[in-house]
Amino acid sequence: MFLLIATAVAFSPAVLATECGSIPRTEPEFRRLEAPPLPGVDAAVERAKLAYFLGRYTADADLRAEMFSRALQEIEVWRSSHPKHPGVLLWWAGLQGEASLARGKLAALGKIGAIESALLELAAADPAYDHHGADRALGSLYHEAPTLISIGSYSRARDRFAAAMAAAPAYPANRLYYAKFLSENGERGKAVELAESVLASLSSGEFPVEACLWRRMATEIVGRP
């Protein structure tokens, strides 16, 4: 059960032309994805997170879709055996969303209910996990989903972002996704303030995997007219 070679996520630095620049082969985070999966659910969760971010960085649409699909297959095995594990729930939701989007908007709409259910389960079981990751992810889901034909809701998105910010205001992702929400809902001043604080926090090198995506998003918010 622990040797998931058949569904392992295999990445080759030689073919990953990323939107944020090439990822050095020497990066330890990347080399872990090149290697066969380590046993255990915690290692699988870390691998899913790395696959999510590297997939987001990959400029080639077909390769990105393949990466998300294979990573989703791997974490789904662990969801079967560890259905309540907070990391499995969070990164299954993230990978399911990206894998569905890669197949088109209709495919993504069909998975929104399952993604919401997983995140609500996480919010009930371990709300503090990943700096209140369930609230942050639900805020993004309610913000990005259509309102008339799906679960999109301004009020529910704001409530979830407010909960994440109240519990873990210093975490860059909480500030960043709340800033994106504010920017797209006419509150540019506060959004820019939050985005600039995220950019400042990334200079420490504390978030080697996440920094490229977060920096790109924050820069877009600051520069948005």
C-alpha positions in Angstrom: 0.0 0.0 0.0 2.8 2.4 0.7 4.8 1.9 -2.5 2.7 4.0 -4.9 5.1 3.6 -7.9 2.2 3.0 -10.3 0.6 6.4 -9.5 3.8 8.3 -8.5 4.1 11.8 -9.8 7.2 11.9 -12.0 8.7 15.2 -13.0 11.6 16.0 -15.2 13.4 19.4 -14.7 14.5 19.3 -18.3 10.9 19.7 -19.6 9.6 22.0 -17.0 9.7 25.5 -18.5 7.9 27.4 -15.7 6.2 30.8 -15.6 8.5 31.7 -12.7 11.8 30.6 -14.3 13.5 27.3 -14.3 13.5 25.3 -11.1 17.0 24.3 -10.4 17.6 20.5 -10.3 19.5 21.0 -7.1 16.6 22.3 -5.2 15.9 19.8 -2.5 12.1 20.3 -2.7 12.2 19.5 -6.4 14.5 16.5 -6.0 12.0 14.9 -3.6 9.5 14.9 -6.4 11.9 13.3 -8.8 12.5 10.4 -6.3 10.1 7.5 -5.7 7.5 8.3 -3.0 8.5 7.8 0.6 6.2 5.6 2.7 3.6 7.2 5.0 0.8 9.6 4.7 2.7 12.7 5.9 5.3 12.2 3.1 2.4 11.8 0.6 0.8 15.1 1.8 4.1 16.9 1.4 4.5 15.4 -2.1 0.9 16.5 -3.0 1.7 20.1 -1.9 4.9 20.2 -4.0 3.1 18.8 -7.0 0.4 21.4 -6.6 2.8 24.3 -6.7 5.0 22.9 -9.4 1.9 22.3 -11.5 0.8 25.9 -11.0 4.2 27.0 -12.2 4.3 24.9 -15.4 3.6 27.0 -18.5 2.8 24.0 -20.8 -0.9 23.3 -20.5 -0.8 19.7 -21.4 2.1 18.9 -19.1 0.3 20.9 -16.3 -2.8 18.8 -16.8 -0.8 15.6 -16.7 1.0 16.6 -13.5 -2.2 17.5 -11.7 -4.0 14.3 -12.8 -1.2 12.0 -11.7 -0.8 13.9 -8.4 -4.5 13.6 -7.8 -4.4 9.8 -8.4 -1.7 9.5 -5.8 -3.4 11.5 -3.1 -6.7 9.7 -3.8 -5.2 6.4 -2.8 -4.3 8.0 0.6 -7.8 9.5 0.9 -9.2 6.0 0.7 -7.0 4.8 3.5 -6.8 8.1 5.6 -10.1 9.8 4.8 -9.9 12.2 7.9 -6.2 13.2 7.6 -6.2 17.1 7.3 -3.4 17.3 4.8 -5.0 14.7 2.6 -8.3 16.6 2.6 -6.7 20.0 1.9 -4.4 18.9 -0.9 -7.0 16.5 -2.4 -9.2 19.6 -2.7 -6.5 21.7 -4.2 -5.4 19.1 -6.7 -9.0 18.1 -7.6 -9.7 21.8 -8.4 -6.7 22.2 -10.6 -7.1 18.9 -12.4 -10.7 19.7 -13.1 -9.9 23.2 -14.4 -7.3 21.7 -16.7 -10.2 19.7 -18.3 -12.3 22.8 -18.7 -14.8 24.9 -16.8 -17.7 22.4 -17.1 -15.5 19.7 -15.6 -14.5 22.0 -12.8 -18.2 22.9 -12.1 -19.0 19.2 -11.7 -16.4 18.8 -8.9 -17.1 22.0 -6.9 -19.6 20.2 -4.6 -17.1 17.4 -3.7 -14.3 20.0 -3.1 -16.6 22.0 -0.8 -17.5 18.9 1.1 -13.9 18.0 1.7 -13.0 21.5 2.9 -16.0 21.6 5.2 -15.0 18.3 6.6 -11.5 19.7 7.2 -12.9 22.9 8.8 -15.0 20.8 11.2 -12.2 18.3 12.1 -9.1 20.5 12.2 -9.9 24.2 11.5 -6.3 25.4 12.5 -4.6 23.1 10.0 -2.2 24.9 7.7 -2.9 28.3 9.2 -6.7 27.8 8.9 -6.3 26.4 5.4 -9.9 25.3 5.3 -11.2 28.8 5.8 -8.8 30.2 3.3 -9.6 27.6 0.6 -13.4 27.9 1.2 -13.1 31.7 0.9 -11.4 31.2 -2.4 -13.9 28.6 -3.6 -16.9 30.8 -2.7 -15.2 33.8 -4.3 -14.3 32.0 -7.6 -17.3 29.8 -8.1 -20.2 31.2 -10.2 -23.1 32.6 -8.1 -26.1 31.7 -10.2 -25.3 28.1 -11.2 -23.0 27.1 -8.4 -22.0 27.8 -4.8 -20.4 31.2 -5.3 -21.2 33.7 -2.5 -19.7 37.1 -1.7 -20.9 36.9 2.0 -19.7 33.3 2.6 -16.3 34.1 0.9 -15.9 37.2 3.1 -16.8 35.3 6.3 -14.3 32.5 5.5 -11.5 35.0 4.7 -12.4 37.0 7.9 -12.1 33.8 10.0 -8.7 32.9 8.5 -7.4 36.5 9.0 -8.6 36.6 12.6 -6.9 33.3 13.4 -3.7 33.6 11.4 -3.3 37.2 10.1 0.5 36.9 9.6 0.4 34.0 7.3 1.1 35.3 3.7 -1.4 33.1 1.9 -4.3 34.3 4.2 -3.4 37.9 3.4 -2.8 37.2 -0.3 -6.1 35.4 -1.0 -8.0 37.9 1.0 -6.3 40.7 -0.9 -7.3 39.1 -4.2 -10.9 38.9 -3.0 -10.9 42.6 -1.9 -9.2 43.7 -5.1 -11.9 42.0 -7.2 -14.7 43.5 -5.1 -13.8 47.2 -5.3 -11.7 47.5 -2.1 -8.4 48.2 -3.8 -6.7 50.3 -1.1 -6.8 47.5 1.5 -6.0 44.9 -1.1 -2.8 46.7 -2.2 -1.8 47.2 1.4 -2.1 43.4 2.1 -0.4 42.5 -1.2 2.5 44.7 -0.4 2.9 43.2 3.0 3.0 39.7 1.4 5.8 40.8 -1.0 7.8 42.1 2.0 7.3 38.9 3.9 8.6 36.8 1.0 12.1 38.3 1.0 13.1 36.1 4.0 13.3 32.9 1.9 11.0 31.2 4.4 8.7 29.8 1.7 10.9 28.4 -1.1 8.1 26.4 -2.7 5.2 28.8 -2.4 7.1 32.1 -2.9 7.0 32.2 -6.7 3.2 31.8 -7.0 2.5 34.2 -4.1 4.9 36.8 -5.4 3.3 36.7 -8.9 -0.2 37.0 -7.4 0.7 39.8 -5.1 2.5 41.7 -7.9 -0.6 41.4 -10.0 -2.8 42.9 -7.2 -0.4 45.8 -6.6 -0.3 46.6 -10.3 -3.9 46.1 -11.1 -5.6 49.4 -12.2 
